[in-house]
């Protein structure tokens, strides 16, 4: 199972790095790509070195696409023809597409949320055709989540979907993840 996480300037660092870390702990092959460069600056001025440039990969070799949000990250994703085409292609092939924070808006712009329920960063619900309240919402091949505070749960739901319940439980113990503890 090969997972692609494209990073653009303004991405939400917590969302991207949490998901990459958790999925790699689960044994999944996760590749981060910078749209323009391998050095990408997040929304909070943290610079990250992506594994590759987007132009150095073959998107057809990936099974899963994960879009972190962040502001202006989600806007930069939505303004990229490469990303929009990739989302449409993944949607047509019914591949797993995951988006968190403002990134579900990018899926709306790509036209793949028209008949699906989803969640998004609180206050942006009017951007979705079928919004649902929830920290993580799953509808067929689409997994969406609300924001930085839901990144760990989002990552674990992706792990459960890709490698199963036993790996999920193992990771929850390893990470000392307890839901509803605050």
Backbone bond lengths (Angstrom), bond angles and torsions (degrees), N, CA, C in turn:
res aa  C-N    CA-C-N  psi(-1)  N-CA   C-N-CA  omega(-1)  CA-C   N-CA-C  phi
1 X - - - 1.460 - - 1.518 108.01 -
2 X 1.321 116.33 121.85 1.460 121.83 -176.13 1.525 109.15 -114.89
3 X 1.334 116.03 128.07 1.461 122.81 -172.72 1.533 109.80 -116.20
4 X 1.329 116.01 132.74 1.465 122.46 178.39 1.524 110.06 -110.20
5 X 1.340 115.51 128.29 1.469 121.68 175.71 1.530 107.67 -124.30
6 X 1.339 117.19 96.82 1.464 119.31 177.12 1.530 110.90 -75.93
7 X 1.324 115.07 135.16 1.465 120.61 178.47 1.517 109.10 -113.66
8 X 1.318 115.65 135.27 1.461 121.95 176.40 1.518 107.72 -127.62
9 X 1.322 116.65 158.13 1.457 119.14 178.07 1.527 109.76 -54.78
10 X 1.338 114.69 136.36 1.455 120.74 -179.79 1.514 114.04 89.93
11 X 1.357 118.15 8.94 1.471 120.11 178.49 1.527 109.85 -68.06
12 X 1.317 116.61 154.53 1.471 122.14 177.39 1.528 108.44 -81.11
13 X 1.312 116.14 114.43 1.455 122.19 -174.59 1.532 113.09 -61.00
14 X 1.318 117.91 -45.36 1.472 120.53 -179.09 1.521 110.48 -58.83
15 X 1.316 116.71 -45.33 1.470 120.60 -177.82 1.523 111.24 -63.87
16 X 1.312 117.26 -48.65 1.465 120.87 -176.56 1.523 111.47 -66.79
17 X 1.306 117.29 -51.43 1.465 120.32 -174.01 1.524 112.33 -70.72
18 X 1.323 117.89 -35.66 1.467 120.22 176.96 1.519 110.29 -62.11
19 X 1.314 116.44 -48.09 1.463 120.70 -178.54 1.532 110.79 -63.54
20 X 1.313 117.56 -46.54 1.468 120.62 -179.95 1.525 109.88 -60.29
21 X 1.320 117.45 -47.60 1.463 121.77 -178.87 1.526 111.88 -60.39
22 X 1.311 117.42 -50.80 1.465 121.42 -177.27 1.525 111.34 -63.33
23 X 1.327 117.76 -43.39 1.469 119.80 -179.66 1.524 111.87 -66.80
24 X 1.324 116.86 -36.46 1.470 119.10 176.56 1.531 110.26 -67.77
25 X 1.311 118.24 -38.06 1.471 121.26 175.59 1.523 110.86 -60.74
26 X 1.321 116.27 -30.39 1.465 121.58 179.23 1.524 112.08 -79.67
27 X 1.330 116.58 -1.93 1.457 120.44 177.63 1.512 114.85 89.37
28 X 1.323 116.83 10.83 1.463 120.19 -179.67 1.526 110.68 -86.35
29 X 1.317 116.01 148.68 1.458 121.12 175.71 1.521 107.96 -84.27
30 X 1.326 115.57 111.69 1.462 121.55 -178.14 1.519 108.06 -116.55
31 X 1.335 116.03 127.94 1.459 122.04 178.80 1.525 108.23 -118.50
32 X 1.333 115.08 124.18 1.457 119.27 173.49 1.515 107.80 -95.83
33 X 1.329 115.97 142.12 1.462 120.12 177.98 1.521 109.44 -130.39
34 X 1.313 115.20 141.09 1.448 121.14 171.01 1.514 107.35 -92.34
35 X 1.305 116.82 135.38 1.461 119.69 -177.38 1.525 111.66 -64.40
36 X 1.319 116.87 -39.16 1.457 121.63 -176.86 1.536 111.25 -112.39
37 X 1.308 116.29 -42.25 1.459 122.73 -174.69 1.523 108.84 -138.45
38 X 1.325 116.91 167.02 1.467 118.32 174.55 1.525 111.17 -79.95
39 X 1.319 118.49 -16.69 1.462 121.43 175.75 1.524 107.71 -96.16
40 X 1.331 114.59 117.58 1.462 120.12 -176.27 1.527 108.26 -125.63
41 X 1.327 116.72 134.21 1.459 121.08 -178.48 1.521 110.46 -101.34
42 X 1.329 115.08 125.33 1.451 121.21 -179.24 1.518 112.73 -76.28
43 X 1.318 114.80 178.20 1.465 122.59 -177.46 1.527 112.40 -64.03
44 X 1.333 116.82 -21.47 1.466 120.64 -177.44 1.527 111.22 -114.73
45 X 1.337 114.22 31.21 1.464 123.28 173.93 1.523 114.31 62.86
46 X 1.328 117.44 26.86 1.459 121.53 173.40 1.520 107.21 -95.33
47 X 1.318 116.12 123.78 1.460 120.33 179.84 1.524 108.93 -91.38
48 X 1.317 115.25 133.26 1.457 122.88 -178.57 1.527 107.80 -123.00
49 X 1.322 115.46 142.13 1.462 119.69 175.71 1.530 107.69 -98.64
50 X 1.318 115.57 112.21 1.465 121.29 178.51 1.524 109.46 -71.98
51 X 1.324 115.94 156.54 1.462 121.41 -179.99 1.525 111.85 -62.98
52 X 1.335 115.98 -38.26 1.473 121.01 -176.76 1.524 109.65 -150.85
53 X 1.321 114.58 166.62 1.466 120.19 167.91 1.521 107.13 -81.90
54 X 1.302 116.36 152.01 1.464 120.93 -179.73 1.526 111.18 -57.11
55 X 1.321 116.33 -36.58 1.464 120.70 -178.28 1.532 112.78 -69.93
56 X 1.330 117.62 -12.63 1.466 121.99 -178.42 1.529 113.70 -91.74
57 X 1.309 117.00 0.64 1.463 119.96 -177.66 1.522 110.89 -115.83
58 X 1.313 114.96 160.33 1.464 121.05 171.17 1.529 106.55 -107.08
59 X 1.326 117.80 104.21 1.466 120.85 -176.46 1.531 113.86 -57.11
60 X 1.329 117.42 -25.00 1.466 120.46 -179.33 1.523 113.24 -67.78
61 X 1.330 117.04 -15.20 1.463 120.25 -179.38 1.528 112.47 -86.53
62 X 1.330 117.45 -0.29 1.464 121.40 -177.79 1.519 111.25 -101.21
63 X 1.340 115.00 147.00 1.463 122.29 -179.68 1.519 112.82 -101.20
64 X 1.332 116.51 -23.58 1.464 122.26 -173.24 1.525 108.71 -136.72
65 X 1.338 115.21 141.12 1.461 122.44 175.16 1.522 108.17 -120.99
66 X 1.336 116.63 128.06 1.464 120.85 178.72 1.522 108.61 -124.52
67 X 1.338 115.30 124.33 1.461 121.85 -178.68 1.524 110.57 -110.31
68 X 1.342 117.47 111.83 1.460 118.96 172.46 1.524 109.33 -74.17
69 X 1.309 115.50 156.56 1.462 119.52 178.19 1.512 110.91 -92.66
70 X 1.313 115.42 -132.52 1.455 121.64 -175.66 1.510 109.53 99.81
71 X 1.310 114.37 154.54 1.452 119.99 -179.84 1.517 107.93 -122.86
72 X 1.302 118.62 116.90 1.460 129.98 17.12 1.534 114.64 -96.64
73 X 1.311 118.65 19.03 1.463 120.93 -177.55 1.512 114.04 -52.96
74 X 1.345 116.57 -48.96 1.467 118.41 -177.58 1.526 111.33 -64.78
75 X 1.326 116.79 -32.11 1.468 120.76 178.02 1.533 109.48 -68.69
76 X 1.327 116.44 -41.76 1.464 120.41 178.45 1.520 111.33 -64.51
77 X 1.330 117.50 -36.87 1.468 120.59 174.39 1.531 110.22 -62.49
78 X 1.332 115.71 -46.82 1.468 121.12 -177.40 1.528 112.25 -64.69
79 X 1.328 116.79 -26.36 1.464 120.77 -179.13 1.528 113.45 -89.54
80 X 1.332 116.76 0.93 1.461 120.62 -179.12 1.529 110.90 -96.58
81 X 1.318 116.92 117.98 1.468 120.68 176.67 1.524 111.32 -62.16
82 X 1.339 117.37 -35.70 1.469 121.36 178.80 1.524 110.30 -60.64
83 X 1.316 116.01 -46.11 1.470 120.60 -179.01 1.523 110.24 -68.38
84 X 1.316 117.12 -43.43 1.466 119.97 -179.32 1.531 110.73 -61.06
85 X 1.326 117.06 -43.61 1.467 120.91 178.55 1.526 110.82 -64.41
86 X 1.321 116.75 -39.71 1.455 121.39 179.02 1.536 111.05 -62.74
87 X 1.312 116.78 -44.71 1.470 121.11 179.23 1.531 109.95 -61.14
88 X 1.315 116.82 -46.24 1.468 120.66 179.84 1.523 111.00 -60.62
89 X 1.319 116.25 -41.98 1.463 121.20 179.49 1.542 110.94 -64.35
90 X 1.323 116.50 -45.69 1.467 120.47 176.99 1.529 110.42 -61.44
91 X 1.333 116.09 -40.79 1.463 120.52 179.15 1.515 112.61 -62.85
92 X 1.327 116.45 -43.95 1.467 121.05 179.25 1.523 111.77 -62.47
93 X 1.332 116.12 -35.26 1.467 121.29 -178.79 1.531 112.60 -88.59
94 X 1.349 116.37 2.17 1.470 122.50 179.70 1.526 112.56 58.68
95 X 1.336 115.85 30.76 1.456 120.65 175.59 1.532 108.47 -76.15
96 X 1.320 116.10 157.98 1.463 120.84 -179.36 1.525 110.27 -69.78
97 X 1.344 115.44 127.68 1.460 122.90 178.06 1.524 107.49 -125.32
98 X 1.321 116.20 127.18 1.460 121.81 -178.13 1.528 109.15 -124.18
99 X 1.328 116.43 138.51 1.462 120.66 -178.85 1.525 108.99 -145.55
100 X 1.325 115.68 140.72 1.458 121.57 -176.80 1.528 110.26 -129.77
101 X 1.317 115.32 153.25 1.466 123.33 175.26 1.533 110.09 68.65
102 X 1.316 118.93 -120.05 1.462 122.08 177.84 1.521 113.21 -84.45
103 X 1.339 117.34 -10.98 1.470 120.49 -175.43 1.531 115.01 -63.59
104 X 1.344 120.93 -26.29 1.465 117.17 173.57 1.533 112.87 -57.84
105 X 1.331 117.62 -26.26 1.468 120.79 174.44 1.527 110.52 -59.63
106 X 1.330 116.92 -35.90 1.464 121.87 179.61 1.529 109.24 -64.07
107 X 1.331 116.07 -38.49 1.467 120.68 177.42 1.527 110.72 -66.00
108 X 1.326 116.46 -36.89 1.472 120.41 176.43 1.526 109.12 -62.42
109 X 1.327 116.29 -47.86 1.470 120.75 -179.21 1.524 111.08 -60.20
110 X 1.344 116.49 -33.09 1.469 120.44 179.30 1.527 111.81 -78.94
111 X 1.338 117.08 -8.71 1.457 121.25 176.24 1.519 115.52 82.69
112 X 1.323 117.95 17.61 1.463 118.12 -177.59 1.535 114.27 -103.73
113 X 1.333 117.19 3.52 1.472 119.60 176.53 1.525 112.65 -107.89
114 X 1.320 117.46 6.77 1.463 121.04 -175.39 1.523 113.15 -53.02
115 X 1.326 117.91 -40.26 1.462 120.76 -175.86 1.531 112.47 -114.44
116 X 1.332 117.11 19.24 1.466 120.75 -176.36 1.527 111.36 -123.06
117 X 1.327 114.57 148.57 1.459 119.32 173.23 1.528 108.37 -83.13
118 X 1.327 116.33 150.92 1.460 121.22 -178.68 1.520 109.51 -159.64
119 X 1.317 114.99 165.03 1.461 120.99 171.79 1.524 107.90 -120.14
120 X 1.324 115.72 168.81 1.463 121.83 -174.39 1.526 107.56 -157.48
121 X 1.300 117.05 172.48 1.462 122.04 177.71 1.532 109.27 -53.93
122 X 1.345 117.77 131.93 1.471 120.71 -178.17 1.532 112.74 -53.56
123 X 1.320 115.09 132.07 1.455 122.63 -177.26 1.524 112.77 100.96
124 X 1.346 116.25 -12.34 1.467 120.52 179.76 1.535 111.77 -105.84
125 X 1.316 117.32 8.75 1.462 120.87 -175.13 1.528 113.34 -55.84
126 X 1.327 116.70 -29.72 1.473 119.48 -179.83 1.531 112.77 -68.48
127 X 1.322 117.39 -8.42 1.465 121.76 177.15 1.535 112.00 -83.28
128 X 1.339 116.84 -13.74 1.467 121.73 -176.68 1.522 111.79 -99.50
129 X 1.346 117.69 141.77 1.464 119.60 177.14 1.530 112.87 -69.02
130 X 1.340 117.59 -35.25 1.470 121.95 -179.16 1.528 109.51 -135.76
131 X 1.348 116.51 71.94 1.467 118.90 -177.21 1.530 112.26 -69.27
132 X 1.324 115.04 146.53 1.462 122.17 175.39 1.514 107.63 -134.09
133 X 1.317 116.05 140.44 1.450 120.86 174.89 1.520 107.31 -77.99
134 X 1.301 116.13 133.96 1.457 120.76 177.56 1.510 109.74 162.37
135 X 1.326 115.76 148.19 1.470 119.37 179.81 1.526 110.43 -68.75
136 X 1.333 116.30 -36.73 1.463 122.14 175.01 1.523 107.04 -138.11
137 X 1.322 116.62 132.04 1.464 121.75 178.86 1.530 107.83 -124.87
138 X 1.331 115.29 131.09 1.465 121.02 -179.32 1.523 108.88 -118.49
139 X 1.329 116.06 128.98 1.461 122.08 174.97 1.531 107.85 -138.38
140 X 1.300 115.35 103.36 1.474 122.90 -178.70 1.525 110.65 56.32
141 X 1.346 117.87 -114.48 1.459 121.40 -176.87 1.528 113.69 -93.89
142 X 1.330 117.30 16.27 1.464 121.52 -178.55 1.530 109.77 -120.68
143 X 1.336 116.14 127.70 1.462 122.03 173.93 1.524 106.96 -121.45
144 X 1.339 116.42 125.17 1.463 121.23 179.20 1.523 109.63 -125.17
145 X 1.328 114.95 157.23 1.461 120.53 -179.77 1.520 109.52 -149.19
146 X 1.337 116.26 166.62 1.457 120.93 -168.15 1.522 117.53 -85.68
147 X 1.319 119.75 -35.76 1.460 117.87 -176.13 1.513 114.03 170.04
148 X 1.333 117.26 -167.74 1.455 121.49 -174.24 1.531 113.95 -51.57
149 X 1.316 117.21 -41.50 1.458 121.13 -178.70 1.518 114.17 -68.75
150 X 1.322 117.31 -13.34 1.471 120.97 179.50 1.529 111.66 -109.13
151 X 1.329 117.17 7.08 1.465 121.47 -174.37 1.529 113.09 -61.74
152 X 1.328 117.89 -40.59 1.462 120.36 -179.14 1.532 110.28 -66.86
153 X 1.314 117.22 -46.12 1.463 120.77 178.07 1.534 110.52 -61.48
154 X 1.314 117.01 -43.22 1.467 123.55 176.71 1.528 110.22 -55.78
155 X 1.331 116.22 -50.31 1.465 121.20 -179.71 1.523 111.05 -61.16
156 X 1.321 117.07 -42.25 1.463 120.59 -179.10 1.531 111.96 -67.77
157 X 1.313 117.41 -35.42 1.478 120.38 176.17 1.533 110.32 -65.41
158 X 1.328 116.65 -36.88 1.462 120.40 177.14 1.528 109.21 -65.93
159 X 1.327 117.09 -43.73 1.468 121.57 177.47 1.521 110.42 -57.96
160 X 1.330 116.00 -46.71 1.472 119.79 179.84 1.522 110.59 -58.27
161 X 1.311 116.94 -43.16 1.457 122.04 -178.94 1.532 111.85 -65.27
162 X 1.338 116.05 -39.17 1.459 120.36 -173.48 1.522 114.71 -88.10
163 X 1.330 117.62 -35.58 1.467 118.99 -175.12 1.523 114.30 -128.13
164 X 1.327 117.22 0.46 1.454 119.38 170.51 1.520 116.68 100.08
165 X 1.322 112.76 169.53 1.462 122.74 -173.74 1.531 112.54 -66.02
166 X 1.326 118.23 -39.28 1.467 118.95 -176.51 1.533 110.94 -64.80
167 X 1.340 117.54 -40.37 1.465 120.58 177.44 1.523 109.89 -67.12
168 X 1.322 116.36 -37.22 1.462 120.58 176.93 1.522 110.00 -58.78
169 X 1.327 117.09 -49.96 1.463 120.85 -178.54 1.526 111.31 -63.18
170 X 1.315 116.73 -39.92 1.467 121.55 177.53 1.530 110.54 -60.56
171 X 1.319 116.69 -46.51 1.462 121.02 -179.88 1.523 112.20 -66.67
172 X 1.323 116.98 -40.19 1.463 119.94 178.80 1.530 109.93 -58.53
173 X 1.328 117.39 -41.28 1.462 120.75 177.54 1.526 110.70 -66.20
174 X 1.329 116.42 -48.05 1.465 121.47 -178.88 1.527 111.47 -58.67
175 X 1.323 116.53 -39.27 1.465 121.89 -176.98 1.531 113.10 -87.69
176 X 1.323 116.79 -3.63 1.464 122.92 -175.65 1.526 109.26 54.64
177 X 1.325 114.74 46.53 1.461 121.00 -178.83 1.514 109.60 -92.53
178 X 1.294 115.38 117.98 1.471 122.23 177.52 1.513 107.16 -126.38
179 X 1.323 116.12 120.73 1.465 119.28 178.49 1.515 110.08 -73.56
180 X 1.331 115.83 152.52 1.464 123.28 176.16 1.527 112.81 57.84
181 X 1.333 117.91 39.83 1.446 119.96 179.66 1.529 113.22 -100.11
182 X 1.315 117.12 -5.29 1.480 118.54 179.88 1.501 111.32 -88.85
